[in-house]
Amino acid sequence: MNSRPLHEQAGVSKNAYEMLQYLKRIARGDAAFTLQDTLLNHRCNVTPDNDFTLINQLFDAGKIDFDYSMVDGFQQRHVRLA
């Protein structure tokens, strides 16, 4: 039995793991579900919204991936579960 905390087993910080759990909860198993990166930060109380430290941790650990789109000439990054 592994006695390490779940966030350590996942290879991310505790806050990043909580963000991952939130994303899994709202995606409800939908593999196509995406959420804009700044909105995910906002919903997880990350300030400022453009601090992507936790999102980058999840990406580096292979837990999430990104989709990009153009909206009104601006590129937006959306997060999805890997």
mmCIF file of the N, C-alpha and C atoms, coordinates in Angstrom:
data_MODEL
# 
_entry.id   MODEL 
# 
loop_
_atom_site.group_PDB 
_atom_site.id 
_atom_site.type_symbol 
_atom_site.label_atom_id 
_atom_site.label_alt_id 
_atom_site.label_comp_id 
_atom_site.label_asym_id 
_atom_site.label_entity_id 
_atom_site.label_seq_id 
_atom_site.pdbx_PDB_ins_code 
_atom_site.Cartn_x 
_atom_site.Cartn_y 
_atom_site.Cartn_z 
_atom_site.occupancy 
_atom_site.B_iso_or_equiv 
_atom_site.pdbx_formal_charge 
_atom_site.auth_seq_id 
_atom_site.auth_comp_id 
_atom_site.auth_asym_id 
_atom_site.auth_atom_id 
_atom_site.pdbx_PDB_model_num 
ATOM 1   N N  . MET A 1 1  ? 0.848   -1.184 0.000   1.00 0.00 ? 1  MET A N  1 
ATOM 2   C CA . MET A 1 1  ? 0.000   0.000  0.000   1.00 0.00 ? 1  MET A CA 1 
ATOM 3   C C  . MET A 1 1  ? 0.888   1.240  0.000   1.00 0.00 ? 1  MET A C  1 
ATOM 4   N N  . ASN A 1 2  ? 0.503   2.212  -0.797  1.00 0.00 ? 2  ASN A N  1 
ATOM 5   C CA . ASN A 1 2  ? 1.271   3.443  -0.908  1.00 0.00 ? 2  ASN A CA 1 
ATOM 6   C C  . ASN A 1 2  ? 0.754   4.440  0.119   1.00 0.00 ? 2  ASN A C  1 
ATOM 7   N N  . SER A 1 3  ? 1.622   4.894  1.012   1.00 0.00 ? 3  SER A N  1 
ATOM 8   C CA . SER A 1 3  ? 1.201   5.810  2.064   1.00 0.00 ? 3  SER A CA 1 
ATOM 9   C C  . SER A 1 3  ? 1.455   7.273  1.711   1.00 0.00 ? 3  SER A C  1 
ATOM 10  N N  . ARG A 1 4  ? 1.982   7.521  0.509   1.00 0.00 ? 4  ARG A N  1 
ATOM 11  C CA . ARG A 1 4  ? 2.221   8.906  0.108   1.00 0.00 ? 4  ARG A CA 1 
ATOM 12  C C  . ARG A 1 4  ? 0.896   9.595  -0.191  1.00 0.00 ? 4  ARG A C  1 
ATOM 13  N N  . PRO A 1 5  ? 0.815   10.900 0.066   1.00 0.00 ? 5  PRO A N  1 
ATOM 14  C CA . PRO A 1 5  ? -0.402  11.646 -0.264  1.00 0.00 ? 5  PRO A CA 1 
ATOM 15  C C  . PRO A 1 5  ? -0.711  11.569 -1.769  1.00 0.00 ? 5  PRO A C  1 
ATOM 16  N N  . LEU A 1 6  ? -1.982  11.714 -2.108  1.00 0.00 ? 6  LEU A N  1 
ATOM 17  C CA . LEU A 1 6  ? -2.421  11.586 -3.502  1.00 0.00 ? 6  LEU A CA 1 
ATOM 18  C C  . LEU A 1 6  ? -1.737  12.583 -4.424  1.00 0.00 ? 6  LEU A C  1 
ATOM 19  N N  . HIS A 1 7  ? -1.526  13.821 -3.949  1.00 0.00 ? 7  HIS A N  1 
ATOM 20  C CA . HIS A 1 7  ? -0.893  14.812 -4.822  1.00 0.00 ? 7  HIS A CA 1 
ATOM 21  C C  . HIS A 1 7  ? 0.558   14.431 -5.117  1.00 0.00 ? 7  HIS A C  1 
ATOM 22  N N  . GLU A 1 8  ? 1.233   13.799 -4.154  1.00 0.00 ? 8  GLU A N  1 
ATOM 23  C CA . GLU A 1 8  ? 2.603   13.349 -4.401  1.00 0.00 ? 8  GLU A CA 1 
ATOM 24  C C  . GLU A 1 8  ? 2.621   12.179 -5.372  1.00 0.00 ? 8  GLU A C  1 
ATOM 25  N N  . GLN A 1 9  ? 1.646   11.296 -5.261  1.00 0.00 ? 9  GLN A N  1 
ATOM 26  C CA . GLN A 1 9  ? 1.547   10.179 -6.184  1.00 0.00 ? 9  GLN A CA 1 
ATOM 27  C C  . GLN A 1 9  ? 1.315   10.678 -7.611  1.00 0.00 ? 9  GLN A C  1 
ATOM 28  N N  . ALA A 1 10 ? 0.579   11.781 -7.739  1.00 0.00 ? 10 ALA A N  1 
ATOM 29  C CA . ALA A 1 10 ? 0.300   12.363 -9.054  1.00 0.00 ? 10 ALA A CA 1 
ATOM 30  C C  . ALA A 1 10 ? 1.472   13.204 -9.559  1.00 0.00 ? 10 ALA A C  1 
ATOM 31  N N  . GLY A 1 11 ? 2.404   13.533 -8.673  1.00 0.00 ? 11 GLY A N  1 
ATOM 32  C CA . GLY A 1 11 ? 3.580   14.298 -9.063  1.00 0.00 ? 11 GLY A CA 1 
ATOM 33  C C  . GLY A 1 11 ? 3.354   15.790 -9.169  1.00 0.00 ? 11 GLY A C  1 
ATOM 34  N N  . VAL A 1 12 ? 2.377   16.310 -8.422  1.00 0.00 ? 12 VAL A N  1 
ATOM 35  C CA . VAL A 1 12 ? 2.076   17.744 -8.451  1.00 0.00 ? 12 VAL A CA 1 
ATOM 36  C C  . VAL A 1 12 ? 1.874   18.252 -7.024  1.00 0.00 ? 12 VAL A C  1 
ATOM 37  N N  . SER A 1 13 ? 1.807   19.580 -6.881  1.00 0.00 ? 13 SER A N  1 
ATOM 38  C CA . SER A 1 13 ? 1.578   20.179 -5.567  1.00 0.00 ? 13 SER A CA 1 
ATOM 39  C C  . SER A 1 13 ? 0.137   19.915 -5.119  1.00 0.00 ? 13 SER A C  1 
ATOM 40  N N  . LYS A 1 14 ? -0.111  20.147 -3.849  1.00 0.00 ? 14 LYS A N  1 
ATOM 41  C CA . LYS A 1 14 ? -1.460  19.931 -3.296  1.00 0.00 ? 14 LYS A CA 1 
ATOM 42  C C  . LYS A 1 14 ? -2.490  20.819 -4.000  1.00 0.00 ? 14 LYS A C  1 
ATOM 43  N N  . ASN A 1 15 ? -2.139  22.091 -4.220  1.00 0.00 ? 15 ASN A N  1 
ATOM 44  C CA . ASN A 1 15 ? -3.075  23.005 -4.887  1.00 0.00 ? 15 ASN A CA 1 
ATOM 45  C C  . ASN A 1 15 ? -3.337  22.598 -6.334  1.00 0.00 ? 15 ASN A C  1 
ATOM 46  N N  . ALA A 1 16 ? -2.303  22.145 -7.038  1.00 0.00 ? 16 ALA A N  1 
ATOM 47  C CA . ALA A 1 16 ? -2.488  21.688 -8.416  1.00 0.00 ? 16 ALA A CA 1 
ATOM 48  C C  . ALA A 1 16 ? -3.366  20.444 -8.440  1.00 0.00 ? 16 ALA A C  1 
ATOM 49  N N  . TYR A 1 17 ? -3.194  19.556 -7.464  1.00 0.00 ? 17 TYR A N  1 
ATOM 50  C CA . TYR A 1 17 ? -4.022  18.350 -7.395  1.00 0.00 ? 17 TYR A CA 1 
ATOM 51  C C  . TYR A 1 17 ? -5.483  18.715 -7.146  1.00 0.00 ? 17 TYR A C  1 
ATOM 52  N N  . GLU A 1 18 ? -5.728  19.699 -6.288  1.00 0.00 ? 18 GLU A N  1 
ATOM 53  C CA . GLU A 1 18 ? -7.101  20.150 -6.044  1.00 0.00 ? 18 GLU A CA 1 
ATOM 54  C C  . GLU A 1 18 ? -7.710  20.743 -7.309  1.00 0.00 ? 18 GLU A C  1 
ATOM 55  N N  . MET A 1 19 ? -6.902  21.464 -8.093  1.00 0.00 ? 19 MET A N  1 
ATOM 56  C CA . MET A 1 19 ? -7.377  22.004 -9.372  1.00 0.00 ? 19 MET A CA 1 
ATOM 57  C C  . MET A 1 19 ? -7.736  20.857 -10.321 1.00 0.00 ? 19 MET A C  1 
ATOM 58  N N  . LEU A 1 20 ? -6.900  19.837 -10.366 1.00 0.00 ? 20 LEU A N  1 
ATOM 59  C CA . LEU A 1 20 ? -7.160  18.673 -11.217 1.00 0.00 ? 20 LEU A CA 1 
ATOM 60  C C  . LEU A 1 20 ? -8.454  17.985 -10.800 1.00 0.00 ? 20 LEU A C  1 
ATOM 61  N N  . GLN A 1 21 ? -8.672  17.822 -9.503  1.00 0.00 ? 21 GLN A N  1 
ATOM 62  C CA . GLN A 1 21 ? -9.896  17.195 -9.019  1.00 0.00 ? 21 GLN A CA 1 
ATOM 63  C C  . GLN A 1 21 ? -11.115 18.028 -9.400  1.00 0.00 ? 21 GLN A C  1 
ATOM 64  N N  . TYR A 1 22 ? -11.003 19.352 -9.318  1.00 0.00 ? 22 TYR A N  1 
ATOM 65  C CA . TYR A 1 22 ? -12.106 20.230 -9.726  1.00 0.00 ? 22 TYR A CA 1 
ATOM 66  C C  . TYR A 1 22 ? -12.403 20.048 -11.212 1.00 0.00 ? 22 TYR A C  1 
ATOM 67  N N  . LEU A 1 23 ? -11.372 20.020 -12.029 1.00 0.00 ? 23 LEU A N  1 
ATOM 68  C CA . LEU A 1 23 ? -11.550 19.857 -13.471 1.00 0.00 ? 23 LEU A CA 1 
ATOM 69  C C  . LEU A 1 23 ? -12.209 18.518 -13.787 1.00 0.00 ? 23 LEU A C  1 
ATOM 70  N N  . LYS A 1 24 ? -11.787 17.466 -13.119 1.00 0.00 ? 24 LYS A N  1 
ATOM 71  C CA . LYS A 1 24 ? -12.404 16.145 -13.319 1.00 0.00 ? 24 LYS A CA 1 
ATOM 72  C C  . LYS A 1 24 ? -13.874 16.161 -12.921 1.00 0.00 ? 24 LYS A C  1 
ATOM 73  N N  . ARG A 1 25 ? -14.175 16.841 -11.817 1.00 0.00 ? 25 ARG A N  1 
ATOM 74  C CA . ARG A 1 25 ? -15.549 16.898 -11.319 1.00 0.00 ? 25 ARG A CA 1 
ATOM 75  C C  . ARG A 1 25 ? -16.470 17.618 -12.301 1.00 0.00 ? 25 ARG A C  1 
ATOM 76  N N  . ILE A 1 26 ? -16.035 18.750 -12.848 1.00 0.00 ? 26 ILE A N  1 
ATOM 77  C CA . ILE A 1 26 ? -16.925 19.498 -13.736 1.00 0.00 ? 26 ILE A CA 1 
ATOM 78  C C  . ILE A 1 26 ? -16.960 18.898 -15.144 1.00 0.00 ? 26 ILE A C  1 
ATOM 79  N N  . ALA A 1 27 ? -15.934 18.155 -15.536 1.00 0.00 ? 27 ALA A N  1 
ATOM 80  C CA . ALA A 1 27 ? -15.937 17.509 -16.857 1.00 0.00 ? 27 ALA A CA 1 
ATOM 81  C C  . ALA A 1 27 ? -16.878 16.306 -16.878 1.00 0.00 ? 27 ALA A C  1 
ATOM 82  N N  . ARG A 1 28 ? -17.103 15.684 -15.759 1.00 0.00 ? 28 ARG A N  1 
ATOM 83  C CA . ARG A 1 28 ? -18.014 14.547 -15.611 1.00 0.00 ? 28 ARG A CA 1 
ATOM 84  C C  . ARG A 1 28 ? -17.784 13.459 -16.648 1.00 0.00 ? 28 ARG A C  1 
ATOM 85  N N  . GLY A 1 29 ? -16.523 13.162 -16.920 1.00 0.00 ? 29 GLY A N  1 
ATOM 86  C CA . GLY A 1 29 ? -16.192 12.078 -17.835 1.00 0.00 ? 29 GLY A CA 1 
ATOM 87  C C  . GLY A 1 29 ? -16.239 12.436 -19.302 1.00 0.00 ? 29 GLY A C  1 
ATOM 88  N N  . ASP A 1 30 ? -16.550 13.688 -19.632 1.00 0.00 ? 30 ASP A N  1 
ATOM 89  C CA . ASP A 1 30 ? -16.610 14.131 -21.025 1.00 0.00 ? 30 ASP A CA 1 
ATOM 90  C C  . ASP A 1 30 ? -15.200 14.444 -21.507 1.00 0.00 ? 30 ASP A C  1 
ATOM 91  N N  . ALA A 1 31 ? -14.667 13.582 -22.378 1.00 0.00 ? 31 ALA A N  1 
ATOM 92  C CA . ALA A 1 31 ? -13.287 13.748 -22.859 1.00 0.00 ? 31 ALA A CA 1 
ATOM 93  C C  . ALA A 1 31 ? -13.115 15.006 -23.703 1.00 0.00 ? 31 ALA A C  1 
ATOM 94  N N  . ALA A 1 32 ? -14.189 15.545 -24.246 1.00 0.00 ? 32 ALA A N  1 
ATOM 95  C CA . ALA A 1 32 ? -14.114 16.735 -25.093 1.00 0.00 ? 32 ALA A CA 1 
ATOM 96  C C  . ALA A 1 32 ? -14.280 18.029 -24.295 1.00 0.00 ? 32 ALA A C  1 
ATOM 97  N N  . PHE A 1 33 ? -14.519 17.941 -22.999 1.00 0.00 ? 33 PHE A N  1 
ATOM 98  C CA . PHE A 1 33 ? -14.744 19.128 -22.177 1.00 0.00 ? 33 PHE A CA 1 
ATOM 99  C C  . PHE A 1 33 ? -13.482 19.973 -22.095 1.00 0.00 ? 33 PHE A C  1 
ATOM 100 N N  . THR A 1 34 ? -13.624 21.274 -22.316 1.00 0.00 ? 34 THR A N  1 
ATOM 101 C CA . THR A 1 34 ? -12.516 22.217 -22.153 1.00 0.00 ? 34 THR A CA 1 
ATOM 102 C C  . THR A 1 34 ? -12.996 23.416 -21.349 1.00 0.00 ? 34 THR A C  1 
ATOM 103 N N  . LEU A 1 35 ? -12.037 24.100 -20.738 1.00 0.00 ? 35 LEU A N  1 
ATOM 104 C CA . LEU A 1 35 ? -12.317 25.297 -19.961 1.00 0.00 ? 35 LEU A CA 1 
ATOM 105 C C  . LEU A 1 35 ? -11.164 26.267 -20.170 1.00 0.00 ? 35 LEU A C  1 
ATOM 106 N N  . GLN A 1 36 ? -11.471 27.523 -20.409 1.00 0.00 ? 36 GLN A N  1 
ATOM 107 C CA . GLN A 1 36 ? -10.421 28.520 -20.632 1.00 0.00 ? 36 GLN A CA 1 
ATOM 108 C C  . GLN A 1 36 ? -9.508  28.583 -19.407 1.00 0.00 ? 36 GLN A C  1 
ATOM 109 N N  . ASP A 1 37 ? -8.207  28.684 -19.652 1.00 0.00 ? 37 ASP A N  1 
ATOM 110 C CA . ASP A 1 37 ? -7.224  28.630 -18.568 1.00 0.00 ? 37 ASP A CA 1 
ATOM 111 C C  . ASP A 1 37 ? -7.446  29.691 -17.497 1.00 0.00 ? 37 ASP A C  1 
ATOM 112 N N  . THR A 1 38 ? -7.754  30.916 -17.887 1.00 0.00 ? 38 THR A N  1 
ATOM 113 C CA . THR A 1 38 ? -7.956  31.975 -16.892 1.00 0.00 ? 38 THR A CA 1 
ATOM 114 C C  . THR A 1 38 ? -9.233  31.739 -16.085 1.00 0.00 ? 38 THR A C  1 
ATOM 115 N N  . LEU A 1 39 ? -10.250 31.156 -16.712 1.00 0.00 ? 39 LEU A N  1 
ATOM 116 C CA . LEU A 1 39 ? -11.487 30.843 -15.988 1.00 0.00 ? 39 LEU A CA 1 
ATOM 117 C C  . LEU A 1 39 ? -11.247 29.725 -14.976 1.00 0.00 ? 39 LEU A C  1 
ATOM 118 N N  . LEU A 1 40 ? -10.455 28.724 -15.351 1.00 0.00 ? 40 LEU A N  1 
ATOM 119 C CA . LEU A 1 40 ? -10.104 27.661 -14.409 1.00 0.00 ? 40 LEU A CA 1 
ATOM 120 C C  . LEU A 1 40 ? -9.353  28.249 -13.222 1.00 0.00 ? 40 LEU A C  1 
ATOM 121 N N  . ASN A 1 41 ? -8.404  29.125 -13.473 1.00 0.00 ? 41 ASN A N  1 
ATOM 122 C CA . ASN A 1 41 ? -7.682  29.791 -12.385 1.00 0.00 ? 41 ASN A CA 1 
ATOM 123 C C  . ASN A 1 41 ? -8.642  30.556 -11.483 1.00 0.00 ? 41 ASN A C  1 
ATOM 124 N N  . HIS A 1 42 ? -9.559  31.301 -12.086 1.00 0.00 ? 42 HIS A N  1 
ATOM 125 C CA . HIS A 1 42 ? -10.521 32.090 -11.320 1.00 0.00 ? 42 HIS A CA 1 
ATOM 126 C C  . HIS A 1 42 ? -11.378 31.193 -10.429 1.00 0.00 ? 42 HIS A C  1 
ATOM 127 N N  . ARG A 1 43 ? -11.882 30.100 -11.000 1.00 0.00 ? 43 ARG A N  1 
ATOM 128 C CA . ARG A 1 43 ? -12.743 29.196 -10.235 1.00 0.00 ? 43 ARG A CA 1 
ATOM 129 C C  . ARG A 1 43 ? -11.995 28.475 -9.122  1.00 0.00 ? 43 ARG A C  1 
ATOM 130 N N  . CYS A 1 44 ? -10.678 28.349 -9.272  1.00 0.00 ? 44 CYS A N  1 
ATOM 131 C CA . CYS A 1 44 ? -9.861  27.688 -8.239  1.00 0.00 ? 44 CYS A CA 1 
ATOM 132 C C  . CYS A 1 44 ? -9.164  28.701 -7.334  1.00 0.00 ? 44 CYS A C  1 
ATOM 133 N N  . ASN A 1 45 ? -9.616  29.952 -7.395  1.00 0.00 ? 45 ASN A N  1 
ATOM 134 C CA . ASN A 1 45 ? -9.112  31.024 -6.527  1.00 0.00 ? 45 ASN A CA 1 
ATOM 135 C C  . ASN A 1 45 ? -7.619  31.288 -6.691  1.00 0.00 ? 45 ASN A C  1 
ATOM 136 N N  . VAL A 1 46 ? -7.107  31.156 -7.912  1.00 0.00 ? 46 VAL A N  1 
ATOM 137 C CA . VAL A 1 46 ? -5.719  31.505 -8.198  1.00 0.00 ? 46 VAL A CA 1 
ATOM 138 C C  . VAL A 1 46 ? -5.677  32.987 -8.540  1.00 0.00 ? 46 VAL A C  1 
ATOM 139 N N  . THR A 1 47 ? -4.839  33.731 -7.852  1.00 0.00 ? 47 THR A N  1 
ATOM 140 C CA . THR A 1 47 ? -4.700  35.150 -8.156  1.00 0.00 ? 47 THR A CA 1 
ATOM 141 C C  . THR A 1 47 ? -3.246  35.470 -8.426  1.00 0.00 ? 47 THR A C  1 
ATOM 142 N N  . PRO A 1 48 ? -2.966  36.270 -9.423  1.00 0.00 ? 48 PRO A N  1 
ATOM 143 C CA . PRO A 1 48 ? -3.902  36.758 -10.438 1.00 0.00 ? 48 PRO A CA 1 
ATOM 144 C C  . PRO A 1 48 ? -4.311  35.630 -11.387 1.00 0.00 ? 48 PRO A C  1 
ATOM 145 N N  . ASP A 1 49 ? -5.371  35.870 -12.154 1.00 0.00 ? 49 ASP A N  1 
ATOM 146 C CA . ASP A 1 49 ? -5.912  34.865 -13.069 1.00 0.00 ? 49 ASP A CA 1 
ATOM 147 C C  . ASP A 1 49 ? -4.902  34.422 -14.119 1.00 0.00 ? 49 ASP A C  1 
ATOM 148 N N  . ASN A 1 50 ? -3.900  35.253 -14.381 1.00 0.00 ? 50 ASN A N  1 
ATOM 149 C CA . ASN A 1 50 ? -2.910  34.904 -15.414 1.00 0.00 ? 50 ASN A CA 1 
ATOM 150 C C  . ASN A 1 50 ? -1.636  34.295 -14.820 1.00 0.00 ? 50 ASN A C  1 
ATOM 151 N N  . ASP A 1 51 ? -1.716  33.797 -13.588 1.00 0.00 ? 51 ASP A N  1 
ATOM 152 C CA . ASP A 1 51 ? -0.608  33.043 -12.982 1.00 0.00 ? 51 ASP A CA 1 
ATOM 153 C C  . ASP A 1 51 ? -0.857  31.569 -13.291 1.00 0.00 ? 51 ASP A C  1 
ATOM 154 N N  . PHE A 1 52 ? -0.092  31.019 -14.234 1.00 0.00 ? 52 PHE A N  1 
ATOM 155 C CA . PHE A 1 52 ? -0.354  29.672 -14.731 1.00 0.00 ? 52 PHE A CA 1 
ATOM 156 C C  . PHE A 1 52 ? 0.544   28.610 -14.103 1.00 0.00 ? 52 PHE A C  1 
ATOM 157 N N  . THR A 1 53 ? 1.077   28.875 -12.916 1.00 0.00 ? 53 THR A N  1 
ATOM 158 C CA . THR A 1 53 ? 1.980   27.939 -12.250 1.00 0.00 ? 53 THR A CA 1 
ATOM 159 C C  . THR A 1 53 ? 1.327   26.573 -12.032 1.00 0.00 ? 53 THR A C  1 
ATOM 160 N N  . LEU A 1 54 ? 0.116   26.555 -11.496 1.00 0.00 ? 54 LEU A N  1 
ATOM 161 C CA . LEU A 1 54 ? -0.562  25.283 -11.219 1.00 0.00 ? 54 LEU A CA 1 
ATOM 162 C C  . LEU A 1 54 ? -0.922  24.563 -12.511 1.00 0.00 ? 54 LEU A C  1 
ATOM 163 N N  . ILE A 1 55 ? -1.421  25.306 -13.483 1.00 0.00 ? 55 ILE A N  1 
ATOM 164 C CA . ILE A 1 55 ? -1.776  24.708 -14.772 1.00 0.00 ? 55 ILE A CA 1 
ATOM 165 C C  . ILE A 1 55 ? -0.537  24.131 -15.440 1.00 0.00 ? 55 ILE A C  1 
ATOM 166 N N  . ASN A 1 56 ? 0.573   24.841 -15.368 1.00 0.00 ? 56 ASN A N  1 
ATOM 167 C CA . ASN A 1 56 ? 1.821   24.328 -15.957 1.00 0.00 ? 56 ASN A CA 1 
ATOM 168 C C  . ASN A 1 56 ? 2.296   23.064 -15.249 1.00 0.00 ? 56 ASN A C  1 
ATOM 169 N N  . GLN A 1 57 ? 2.120   22.989 -13.936 1.00 0.00 ? 57 GLN A N  1 
ATOM 170 C CA . GLN A 1 57 ? 2.475   21.772 -13.195 1.00 0.00 ? 57 GLN A CA 1 
ATOM 171 C C  . GLN A 1 57 ? 1.671   20.582 -13.710 1.00 0.00 ? 57 GLN A C  1 
ATOM 172 N N  . LEU A 1 58 ? 0.372   20.792 -13.896 1.00 0.00 ? 58 LEU A N  1 
ATOM 173 C CA . LEU A 1 58 ? -0.495  19.710 -14.373 1.00 0.00 ? 58 LEU A CA 1 
ATOM 174 C C  . LEU A 1 58 ? -0.128  19.299 -15.795 1.00 0.00 ? 58 LEU A C  1 
ATOM 175 N N  . PHE A 1 59 ? 0.221   20.275 -16.624 1.00 0.00 ? 59 PHE A N  1 
ATOM 176 C CA . PHE A 1 59 ? 0.638   19.964 -17.995 1.00 0.00 ? 59 PHE A CA 1 
ATOM 177 C C  . PHE A 1 59 ? 1.952   19.185 -17.993 1.00 0.00 ? 59 PHE A C  1 
ATOM 178 N N  . ASP A 1 60 ? 2.926   19.644 -17.218 1.00 0.00 ? 60 ASP A N  1 
ATOM 179 C CA . ASP A 1 60 ? 4.227   18.973 -17.148 1.00 0.00 ? 60 ASP A CA 1 
ATOM 180 C C  . ASP A 1 60 ? 4.108   17.546 -16.620 1.00 0.00 ? 60 ASP A C  1 
ATOM 181 N N  . ALA A 1 61 ? 3.113   17.308 -15.754 1.00 0.00 ? 61 ALA A N  1 
ATOM 182 C CA . ALA A 1 61 ? 2.897   15.971 -15.196 1.00 0.00 ? 61 ALA A CA 1 
ATOM 183 C C  . ALA A 1 61 ? 2.066   15.089 -16.123 1.00 0.00 ? 61 ALA A C  1 
ATOM 184 N N  . GLY A 1 62 ? 1.601   15.653 -17.256 1.00 0.00 ? 62 GLY A N  1 
ATOM 185 C CA . GLY A 1 62 ? 0.829   14.875 -18.215 1.00 0.00 ? 62 GLY A CA 1 
ATOM 186 C C  . GLY A 1 62 ? -0.625  14.671 -17.825 1.00 0.00 ? 62 GLY A C  1 
ATOM 187 N N  . LYS A 1 63 ? -1.142  15.493 -16.920 1.00 0.00 ? 63 LYS A N  1 
ATOM 188 C CA . LYS A 1 63 ? -2.516  15.345 -16.445 1.00 0.00 ? 63 LYS A CA 1 
ATOM 189 C C  . LYS A 1 63 ? -3.519  16.112 -17.302 1.00 0.00 ? 63 LYS A C  1 
ATOM 190 N N  . ILE A 1 64 ? -3.055  17.189 -17.955 1.00 0.00 ? 64 ILE A N  1 
ATOM 191 C CA . ILE A 1 64 ? -3.929  17.997 -18.804 1.00 0.00 ? 64 ILE A CA 1 
ATOM 192 C C  . ILE A 1 64 ? -3.227  18.255 -20.135 1.00 0.00 ? 64 ILE A C  1 
ATOM 193 N N  . ASP A 1 65 ? -4.015  18.741 -21.088 1.00 0.00 ? 65 ASP A N  1 
ATOM 194 C CA . ASP A 1 65 ? -3.481  19.167 -22.370 1.00 0.00 ? 65 ASP A CA 1 
ATOM 195 C C  . ASP A 1 65 ? -4.186  20.474 -22.737 1.00 0.00 ? 65 ASP A C  1 
ATOM 196 N N  . PHE A 1 66 ? -3.724  21.101 -23.803 1.00 0.00 ? 66 PHE A N  1 
ATOM 197 C CA . PHE A 1 66 ? -4.281  22.391 -24.190 1.00 0.00 ? 66 PHE A CA 1 
ATOM 198 C C  . PHE A 1 66 ? -4.892  22.325 -25.583 1.00 0.00 ? 66 PHE A C  1 
ATOM 199 N N  . ASP A 1 67 ? -5.951  23.083 -25.767 1.00 0.00 ? 67 ASP A N  1 
ATOM 200 C CA . ASP A 1 67 ? -6.536  23.353 -27.081 1.00 0.00 ? 67 ASP A CA 1 
ATOM 201 C C  . ASP A 1 67 ? -6.484  24.864 -27.255 1.00 0.00 ? 67 ASP A C  1 
ATOM 202 N N  . TYR A 1 68 ? -6.190  25.299 -28.468 1.00 0.00 ? 68 TYR A N  1 
ATOM 203 C CA . TYR A 1 68 ? -6.088  26.728 -28.746 1.00 0.00 ? 68 TYR A CA 1 
ATOM 204 C C  . TYR A 1 68 ? -7.141  27.129 -29.764 1.00 0.00 ? 68 TYR A C  1 
ATOM 205 N N  . SER A 1 69 ? -7.690  28.333 -29.594 1.00 0.00 ? 69 SER A N  1 
ATOM 206 C CA . SER A 1 69 ? -8.662  28.853 -30.550 1.00 0.00 ? 69 SER A CA 1 
ATOM 207 C C  . SER A 1 69 ? -8.485  30.366 -30.663 1.00 0.00 ? 69 SER A C  1 
ATOM 208 N N  . MET A 1 70 ? -8.981  30.918 -31.754 1.00 0.00 ? 70 MET A N  1 
ATOM 209 C CA . MET A 1 70 ? -8.943  32.365 -31.964 1.00 0.00 ? 70 MET A CA 1 
ATOM 210 C C  . MET A 1 70 ? -10.340 32.931 -31.722 1.00 0.00 ? 70 MET A C  1 
ATOM 211 N N  . VAL A 1 71 ? -10.412 33.969 -30.907 1.00 0.00 ? 71 VAL A N  1 
ATOM 212 C CA . VAL A 1 71 ? -11.672 34.651 -30.627 1.00 0.00 ? 71 VAL A CA 1 
ATOM 213 C C  . VAL A 1 71 ? -11.426 36.139 -30.795 1.00 0.00 ? 71 VAL A C  1 
ATOM 214 N N  . ASP A 1 72 ? -12.115 36.727 -31.754 1.00 0.00 ? 72 ASP A N  1 
ATOM 215 C CA . ASP A 1 72 ? -11.964 38.165 -32.044 1.00 0.00 ? 72 ASP A CA 1 
ATOM 216 C C  . ASP A 1 72 ? -10.509 38.552 -32.267 1.00 0.00 ? 72 ASP A C  1 
ATOM 217 N N  . GLY A 1 73 ? -9.759  37.686 -32.928 1.00 0.00 ? 73 GLY A N  1 
ATOM 218 C CA . GLY A 1 73 ? -8.373  37.977 -33.247 1.00 0.00 ? 73 GLY A CA 1 
ATOM 219 C C  . GLY A 1 73 ? -7.385  37.696 -32.122 1.00 0.00 ? 73 GLY A C  1 
ATOM 220 N N  . PHE A 1 74 ? -7.856  37.183 -30.997 1.00 0.00 ? 74 PHE A N  1 
ATOM 221 C CA . PHE A 1 74 ? -6.988  36.868 -29.868 1.00 0.00 ? 74 PHE A CA 1 
ATOM 222 C C  . PHE A 1 74 ? -6.970  35.364 -29.644 1.00 0.00 ? 74 PHE A C  1 
ATOM 223 N N  . GLN A 1 75 ? -5.780  34.842 -29.390 1.00 0.00 ? 75 GLN A N  1 
ATOM 224 C CA . GLN A 1 75 ? -5.654  33.412 -29.136 1.00 0.00 ? 75 GLN A CA 1 
ATOM 225 C C  . GLN A 1 75 ? -6.046  33.101 -27.694 1.00 0.00 ? 75 GLN A C  1 
ATOM 226 N N  . GLN A 1 76 ? -6.888  32.083 -27.528 1.00 0.00 ? 76 GLN A N  1 
ATOM 227 C CA . GLN A 1 76 ? -7.284  31.642 -26.198 1.00 0.00 ? 76 GLN A CA 1 
ATOM 228 C C  . GLN A 1 76 ? -6.811  30.211 -25.998 1.00 0.00 ? 76 GLN A C  1 
ATOM 229 N N  . ARG A 1 77 ? -6.392  29.909 -24.785 1.00 0.00 ? 77 ARG A N  1 
ATOM 230 C CA . ARG A 1 77 ? -5.943  28.563 -24.455 1.00 0.00 ? 77 ARG A CA 1 
ATOM 231 C C  . ARG A 1 77 ? -6.991  27.919 -23.551 1.00 0.00 ? 77 ARG A C  1 
ATOM 232 N N  . HIS A 1 78 ? -7.400  26.730 -23.941 1.00 0.00 ? 78 HIS A N  1 
ATOM 233 C CA . HIS A 1 78 ? -8.373  25.969 -23.163 1.00 0.00 ? 78 HIS A CA 1 
ATOM 234 C C  . HIS A 1 78 ? -7.709  24.718 -22.625 1.00 0.00 ? 78 HIS A C  1 
ATOM 235 N N  . VAL A 1 79 ? -8.094  24.349 -21.410 1.00 0.00 ? 79 VAL A N  1 
ATOM 236 C CA . VAL A 1 79 ? -7.524  23.197 -20.712 1.00 0.00 ? 79 VAL A CA 1 
ATOM 237 C C  . VAL A 1 79 ? -8.482  22.021 -20.855 1.00 0.00 ? 79 VAL A C  1 
ATOM 238 N N  . ARG A 1 80 ? -7.920  20.831 -21.109 1.00 0.00 ? 80 ARG A N  1 
ATOM 239 C CA . ARG A 1 80 ? -8.725  19.607 -21.114 1.00 0.00 ? 80 ARG A CA 1 
ATOM 240 C C  . ARG A 1 80 ? -7.920  18.510 -20.432 1.00 0.00 ? 80 ARG A C  1 
ATOM 241 N N  . LEU A 1 81 ? -8.634  17.540 -19.925 1.00 0.00 ? 81 LEU A N  1 
ATOM 242 C CA . LEU A 1 81 ? -7.971  16.409 -19.275 1.00 0.00 ? 81 LEU A CA 1 
ATOM 243 C C  . LEU A 1 81 ? -7.231  15.589 -20.312 1.00 0.00 ? 81 LEU A C  1 
ATOM 244 N N  . ALA A 1 82 ? -6.046  15.104 -19.957 1.00 0.00 ? 82 ALA A N  1 
ATOM 245 C CA . ALA A 1 82 ? -5.252  14.289 -20.881 1.00 0.00 ? 82 ALA A CA 1 
ATOM 246 C C  . ALA A 1 82 ? -5.734  12.850 -20.847 1.00 0.00 ? 82 ALA A C  1 
# 
